[in-house]
């Protein structure tokens, strides 16, 4: 089986759960979708709250994963 589709990922981003970011999780997800990203890896410092909130937002958008 040959896979031809590539995923576009962001491997390091923060939400307002970290002290070094002001970005709300829903805004981060919205911008990622607009830019065509398939996945985000949220790397907040000492917290998973931003990642959990972003996960909530991705569940509400059925088109989060682009289909080929």
mmCIF file of the C-alpha atoms, coordinates in Angstrom:
data_MODEL
# 
_entry.id   MODEL 
# 
loop_
_atom_site.group_PDB 
_atom_site.id 
_atom_site.type_symbol 
_atom_site.label_atom_id 
_atom_site.label_alt_id 
_atom_site.label_comp_id 
_atom_site.label_asym_id 
_atom_site.label_entity_id 
_atom_site.label_seq_id 
_atom_site.pdbx_PDB_ins_code 
_atom_site.Cartn_x 
_atom_site.Cartn_y 
_atom_site.Cartn_z 
_atom_site.occupancy 
_atom_site.B_iso_or_equiv 
_atom_site.pdbx_formal_charge 
_atom_site.auth_seq_id 
_atom_site.auth_comp_id 
_atom_site.auth_asym_id 
_atom_site.auth_atom_id 
_atom_site.pdbx_PDB_model_num 
ATOM 1  C CA . UNK A 1 1  ? 0.000   0.000  0.000  1.00 0.00 ? 1  UNK A CA 1 
ATOM 2  C CA . UNK A 1 2  ? 1.355   3.380  -1.008 1.00 0.00 ? 2  UNK A CA 1 
ATOM 3  C CA . UNK A 1 3  ? 0.397   6.513  0.856  1.00 0.00 ? 3  UNK A CA 1 
ATOM 4  C CA . UNK A 1 4  ? 0.523   9.647  -1.251 1.00 0.00 ? 4  UNK A CA 1 
ATOM 5  C CA . UNK A 1 5  ? -1.124  12.193 1.021  1.00 0.00 ? 5  UNK A CA 1 
ATOM 6  C CA . UNK A 1 6  ? 1.078   14.285 3.284  1.00 0.00 ? 6  UNK A CA 1 
ATOM 7  C CA . UNK A 1 7  ? -0.050  15.840 6.542  1.00 0.00 ? 7  UNK A CA 1 
ATOM 8  C CA . UNK A 1 8  ? 0.788   19.429 7.377  1.00 0.00 ? 8  UNK A CA 1 
ATOM 9  C CA . UNK A 1 9  ? 1.589   19.874 11.061 1.00 0.00 ? 9  UNK A CA 1 
ATOM 10 C CA . UNK A 1 10 ? 2.600   22.558 13.520 1.00 0.00 ? 10 UNK A CA 1 
ATOM 11 C CA . UNK A 1 11 ? 4.773   20.895 16.159 1.00 0.00 ? 11 UNK A CA 1 
ATOM 12 C CA . UNK A 1 12 ? 5.229   23.743 18.634 1.00 0.00 ? 12 UNK A CA 1 
ATOM 13 C CA . UNK A 1 13 ? 2.600   26.304 19.572 1.00 0.00 ? 13 UNK A CA 1 
ATOM 14 C CA . UNK A 1 14 ? 1.262   27.812 22.783 1.00 0.00 ? 14 UNK A CA 1 
ATOM 15 C CA . UNK A 1 15 ? -2.097  29.020 24.046 1.00 0.00 ? 15 UNK A CA 1 
ATOM 16 C CA . UNK A 1 16 ? -2.910  31.473 26.812 1.00 0.00 ? 16 UNK A CA 1 
ATOM 17 C CA . UNK A 1 17 ? -2.487  28.566 29.251 1.00 0.00 ? 17 UNK A CA 1 
ATOM 18 C CA . UNK A 1 18 ? 1.229   29.393 28.993 1.00 0.00 ? 18 UNK A CA 1 
ATOM 19 C CA . UNK A 1 19 ? 2.602   32.654 30.322 1.00 0.00 ? 19 UNK A CA 1 
ATOM 20 C CA . UNK A 1 20 ? 4.344   33.310 26.996 1.00 0.00 ? 20 UNK A CA 1 
ATOM 21 C CA . UNK A 1 21 ? 1.207   33.434 24.829 1.00 0.00 ? 21 UNK A CA 1 
ATOM 22 C CA . UNK A 1 22 ? -2.016  35.422 24.633 1.00 0.00 ? 22 UNK A CA 1 
ATOM 23 C CA . UNK A 1 23 ? -3.667  33.162 22.031 1.00 0.00 ? 23 UNK A CA 1 
ATOM 24 C CA . UNK A 1 24 ? -6.982  31.532 22.892 1.00 0.00 ? 24 UNK A CA 1 
ATOM 25 C CA . UNK A 1 25 ? -7.213  27.844 21.910 1.00 0.00 ? 25 UNK A CA 1 
ATOM 26 C CA . UNK A 1 26 ? -10.226 28.474 19.658 1.00 0.00 ? 26 UNK A CA 1 
ATOM 27 C CA . UNK A 1 27 ? -8.303  31.186 17.787 1.00 0.00 ? 27 UNK A CA 1 
ATOM 28 C CA . UNK A 1 28 ? -5.310  28.901 17.379 1.00 0.00 ? 28 UNK A CA 1 
ATOM 29 C CA . UNK A 1 29 ? -7.496  26.161 15.897 1.00 0.00 ? 29 UNK A CA 1 
ATOM 30 C CA . UNK A 1 30 ? -9.324  28.628 13.641 1.00 0.00 ? 30 UNK A CA 1 
ATOM 31 C CA . UNK A 1 31 ? -6.077  30.022 12.212 1.00 0.00 ? 31 UNK A CA 1 
ATOM 32 C CA . UNK A 1 32 ? -4.630  26.530 11.762 1.00 0.00 ? 32 UNK A CA 1 
ATOM 33 C CA . UNK A 1 33 ? -7.691  25.495 9.768  1.00 0.00 ? 33 UNK A CA 1 
ATOM 34 C CA . UNK A 1 34 ? -7.552  28.658 7.656  1.00 0.00 ? 34 UNK A CA 1 
ATOM 35 C CA . UNK A 1 35 ? -3.887  27.966 6.853  1.00 0.00 ? 35 UNK A CA 1 
ATOM 36 C CA . UNK A 1 36 ? -4.667  24.366 5.895  1.00 0.00 ? 36 UNK A CA 1 
ATOM 37 C CA . UNK A 1 37 ? -2.883  22.644 8.765  1.00 0.00 ? 37 UNK A CA 1 
ATOM 38 C CA . UNK A 1 38 ? -3.957  19.085 9.502  1.00 0.00 ? 38 UNK A CA 1 
ATOM 39 C CA . UNK A 1 39 ? -2.710  18.878 13.097 1.00 0.00 ? 39 UNK A CA 1 
ATOM 40 C CA . UNK A 1 40 ? -1.418  21.023 15.945 1.00 0.00 ? 40 UNK A CA 1 
ATOM 41 C CA . UNK A 1 41 ? 0.888   20.042 18.775 1.00 0.00 ? 41 UNK A CA 1 
ATOM 42 C CA . UNK A 1 42 ? 0.177   22.417 21.643 1.00 0.00 ? 42 UNK A CA 1 
ATOM 43 C CA . UNK A 1 43 ? 3.177   22.662 23.936 1.00 0.00 ? 43 UNK A CA 1 
ATOM 44 C CA . UNK A 1 44 ? 1.998   24.881 26.775 1.00 0.00 ? 44 UNK A CA 1 
ATOM 45 C CA . UNK A 1 45 ? 4.268   25.084 29.797 1.00 0.00 ? 45 UNK A CA 1 
ATOM 46 C CA . UNK A 1 46 ? 3.127   23.033 32.824 1.00 0.00 ? 46 UNK A CA 1 
ATOM 47 C CA . UNK A 1 47 ? -0.460  22.746 31.614 1.00 0.00 ? 47 UNK A CA 1 
ATOM 48 C CA . UNK A 1 48 ? -2.638  20.705 29.305 1.00 0.00 ? 48 UNK A CA 1 
ATOM 49 C CA . UNK A 1 49 ? -5.605  23.086 29.667 1.00 0.00 ? 49 UNK A CA 1 
ATOM 50 C CA . UNK A 1 50 ? -4.968  24.790 26.309 1.00 0.00 ? 50 UNK A CA 1 
ATOM 51 C CA . UNK A 1 51 ? -4.611  21.466 24.506 1.00 0.00 ? 51 UNK A CA 1 
ATOM 52 C CA . UNK A 1 52 ? -7.826  20.160 26.074 1.00 0.00 ? 52 UNK A CA 1 
ATOM 53 C CA . UNK A 1 53 ? -9.697  23.311 25.073 1.00 0.00 ? 53 UNK A CA 1 
ATOM 54 C CA . UNK A 1 54 ? -8.344  23.088 21.511 1.00 0.00 ? 54 UNK A CA 1 
ATOM 55 C CA . UNK A 1 55 ? -9.399  19.446 21.388 1.00 0.00 ? 55 UNK A CA 1 
ATOM 56 C CA . UNK A 1 56 ? -12.934 20.558 22.238 1.00 0.00 ? 56 UNK A CA 1 
ATOM 57 C CA . UNK A 1 57 ? -12.912 23.022 19.338 1.00 0.00 ? 57 UNK A CA 1 
ATOM 58 C CA . UNK A 1 58 ? -11.658 20.432 16.844 1.00 0.00 ? 58 UNK A CA 1 
ATOM 59 C CA . UNK A 1 59 ? -14.487 18.068 17.793 1.00 0.00 ? 59 UNK A CA 1 
ATOM 60 C CA . UNK A 1 60 ? -16.975 20.749 16.806 1.00 0.00 ? 60 UNK A CA 1 
ATOM 61 C CA . UNK A 1 61 ? -15.505 21.188 13.340 1.00 0.00 ? 61 UNK A CA 1 
ATOM 62 C CA . UNK A 1 62 ? -15.993 18.078 11.240 1.00 0.00 ? 62 UNK A CA 1 
ATOM 63 C CA . UNK A 1 63 ? -13.721 19.387 8.486  1.00 0.00 ? 63 UNK A CA 1 
ATOM 64 C CA . UNK A 1 64 ? -10.667 19.713 10.779 1.00 0.00 ? 64 UNK A CA 1 
ATOM 65 C CA . UNK A 1 65 ? -8.867  17.017 8.784  1.00 0.00 ? 65 UNK A CA 1 
ATOM 66 C CA . UNK A 1 66 ? -8.682  17.935 5.141  1.00 0.00 ? 66 UNK A CA 1 
ATOM 67 C CA . UNK A 1 67 ? -9.823  15.211 2.801  1.00 0.00 ? 67 UNK A CA 1 
ATOM 68 C CA . UNK A 1 68 ? -8.071  14.509 -0.495 1.00 0.00 ? 68 UNK A CA 1 
# 
